[in-house]
Amino acid sequence: MKFIGDQIAIGNIPVTELAAEYGTPTYVYDEQKIRANYRRAYQAFAKHYPDFKMFYAVKCCNNPAIVNIMRQEGAGADCASVNEILLAKSVGLSGENVMFSGNFLSDSDIRQGLESGVIFNLDDISILPRLLKFGTPEMLSFRVNPGYGKSNVGEYVTNAGPGAKFGIHPDQVMDAYRMAKAAGIKRFGAHMMTGSCITDADYFPFVTGLLMDIIGKVAKELQIDFEFIDLGGGLGIPYKPGEPALDLEKAAEKTAEVFRKKTAEYGMKPPQLKMEPARFFVGNAGYLIGTVHSIKDSYSRIIGTDIGMNVLARPAMYGSYHHIYVNGKESHPRTKLGLCGQLCENTDFWVKERDLPADIAEGDLIVVENAGAYGFGMSYQYNGRLRAAEVLVNGDKSMLIRDREQFEDMIRHTHVPEYLKK
Ligand SMILES: *Cc1c(COP(=O)(O)O)cnc(C)c1O
């Protein structure tokens, strides 16, 4: 995003043009920025540990165009469900380029995961005997809960430690691998995903140390040569203006250092290092363009836009901050205003008080920053306010990558029994 005078542009295209062509609300992704983010993260780690591969966690922004960009950059896919595996397959990713990190799997999830030949990061020891009923995978990984997790955006996305539903308790990890080895599984990896949006560089080497102390003992006692260790995602981005960014170089260097030290300490043959970030690639490369439709002066002044909590769920769902710009008015005198969507829910009053241009008016375009991660993917159709369009921008070019939903999409797949029509 940049300013051309007081006009906001994404890539080289003014948001006024994007709004005129595609309408609002619309998610807009900057392809060049996604690629640059990926390369920065990849190079930071690969520089210190060349046997390194990244998997894009598809749930973060699941548009196939975006997943294709990640594939072209060299990423595999990390999938949370069978449908995400199918999505990965549809863009040409399969086998060991796909990780299945779903949790609390059904028998059908397990069966289809096995049939698709992807690598399971099994979230619990109890799933192993169920999986073995359907087949013996060539390679297996377990998701370990190393006892500690963290997040910058509230406890909702802290994914490890005693309060989390994810991963295997450290005390059960040895048994899990022992059981897998006894079942004839030959190749092994290990996985963790302990938190999301972390900008503290020291966190990554710290949790890596925790995981490696658990896995190192398993490697030693069970004589397992781990082929890979997957440190999960969690590379954070700043959401608030002035918030410090993650020192990626430091995180990568220190993590690689701990990784080497621990593999040596436990006499492990150096495994491939894997990570599966997502927010870091697409978060700050995605924007949400909306329109101010109506302004109410009541107990306070409330600005009503077409960006409701159904379009961007994060603020209402876990109190996340998203910075908001008003096109053409950013340098105008400011005042504290509220901002809401059009849903019949008071949680849709998602900005209670924010410094915004005092002369914000009906028809103005607003741009929500850092909307690329967990934006569209978490959106829904409540109140008949349907899902937004998605647009990809590459320099001077823009391309529609998902149609705006229509009425037909709202009633598709519903059935009215004949007698109810009488
Ligand atoms: C969501 C998720 C990720 C990506 O997390 P980010 O914080 O966006 O990097 C990685 N791995 C797993 C298993 C996930 O569920």
The ligand as an ORCA input file, in Angstrom:
! r2SCAN-3c Opt
* xyz 0 1
  C      -2.509    -21.989     11.483
  C      -1.359    -22.894     11.503
  C      -0.123    -22.451     11.029
  C       0.139    -21.048     10.574
  O       0.235    -20.171     11.635
  P       0.726    -18.656     11.465
  O       0.672    -18.137     12.844
  O      -0.235    -17.989     10.543
  O       2.093    -18.673     10.908
  C       0.899    -23.381     10.999
  N       0.725    -24.657     11.408
  C      -0.444    -25.111     11.873
  C      -0.577    -26.528     12.296
  C      -1.521    -24.245     11.939
  O      -2.691    -24.691     12.424
*
